[in-house]
């Protein structure tokens, strides 16, 4: 499932309140995230994507990297069988690594198997996309000239 920047902002305000300064109202930040998503949607519908070039690369990189960290820590419990004892994202990650001996081997094997199956499917798909089958199947036959 692909997640957007606005979804990450809403998750940040809902689940990671301790990362925000105490003076910030999480409801106001969530409202701001929804308004930003609405503006981005309108810009997309009007085909004004060039306006997004005013958003710095550093900001977009930061959002996408944090999104990956949040997604990874979100599946830690399922992938390792260990439930981290922290409320914030980085705390979950650190807590899981510190308690690596409590991870469930079966859950890890399943998670690794899923990742390997996903990688194999992507590899096969890439090879098929590079070498599509010819219409009619098989190799071309040369006509003999008699």
Secondary structure by P-SEA (a helix, b strand, c coil): ccccaaaaaaaaaacccccccccccaaaaaaaaaaaaaaaaaaaaaccccccccccaaaaaaaaaaaaaaaaaaacccccccccccccaaaaaaaaaaacccccaaaaaaaaaaaaaaaaaaaaaaaaaacccccccccbbbbbcc
